[in-house]
Amino acid sequence: MAEQKRAVALISGGLDSMLATRVIQDQGVHVEGVNFFTGFCVEGHTHAIRKKKQDKVKRNNALWVAEQLGIKLHIVDVIDEYKDVLLNPKHGYGQNLNPCLDCKIFMVRKARAWSFMEEHQFDFIITGEVIGQRPKSQRKETMPIIARESGADDRLLRPLCAKHLPPTLPEREGWVDREALFDFHGRNRKPQIELARKFGFSDWAQPAGGCCFLTDAQYSAKLVDLWQARGSREYELDDIMLLKVGRHIRPAPHYKLIVGREQGENKYLEGYRQTFLSLTPTSHHGPLTLIDGTPQADDVAFAARLAARFSQGREAASVDFEVRFPDGVSKTISVAPLPPADLNADWYV
């Protein structure tokens, strides 16, 4: 009997990577998944933090896809390595701060290095790419760029659009049957949905801009604001996590407020009270507020007046706050809520 071939699939948690993997599984290839954690992923963060949409299942979609497929999933932390991709993309950004083409090259390069390690020894790489589906990274002219610059070359197989591309090594060597691959293209999702139903899948993540926050205009604006305020484009995981949570309001260049929008976010922000100065209303119900930056005493009082606008004491003569410093020292202040006329829409990041 011929030796069973082994493939590693890039699992994002979306429908395309799930289908691409299943197509190759059905050809008798042993497939395992790999998911690279950059810190900018949507799943497992805000979906888990927020209390809204309680009826919606909160899950890590990459893990869920692996479970549906019955494959092992390897999650690899690439937070530090990914910084250079974001800060210095050779091929530039998409509509926002998304370095999609450089990101795909990076992911495939990492998969190649990981899969060909002595303890793994996979034969080829699978992705769920579809020509024409993404304007920056999934175009016919970018497909060979990704294969070449990642070093994967013709060991990179895209099962969902393979018939629009030259045969790869797995196809030429007969490891997979090219006739059993597909010719999907464009942004129409009907062929993928039809194939999913054929395979018996009834649930999958919706492709609203992919699974990366860098495709989101509001998130990208917050990241740019953070860099400008600090005078540096450096960031840590806590920085990019906090950009996903709360209202971000910058009344002055040297500080900003992060105001919880609901119970789940308030609970999450509590974990940062030893890192940031925080404001908690004590006379009325209201959100927890963190202050990031270098606020002076007058700034703290003004921040409390702003935070009072989001409490149930917004119409009261005054609202009491506990001001807690990162070292645990706290004090109580009483402030008049900022009048609506004094709010500046430009403060919202």
Buried (B, 14 or more C-beta within 10 A) or exposed (E): EEEEBBBBBBBBBBBBBBBBBBBBBEBEBBBBBBBBBBBBBBBBBBBEBBEEEEEEEEBBBBBBBBEBBEBEBBBEEBBEEBBEBBEEBEBEBBEBBBBBBBBBBBBBBBBBEBBBEEEBEBBBBBBBBBBBBBEBBBBEEBBBBBBEBBBBEBBBBBBBBBBBBEBBBBBEEEBBEBEEBBEBBEEEBEBBBEBBEEBEBEEBBEBEBBBBBBBBEEBBBBBBBBBEBEEEBEBEEEBBBBBBBBBBBBBBEEBBBBBBBEEBBBEBBBEBBEEBBBBBBEBBEBBBBBBBBEBEEEBBBBBBBBBBBBBEBBEBEBBBBEBBBEEEEEEEBBBEBBEEEEBEEEBEB
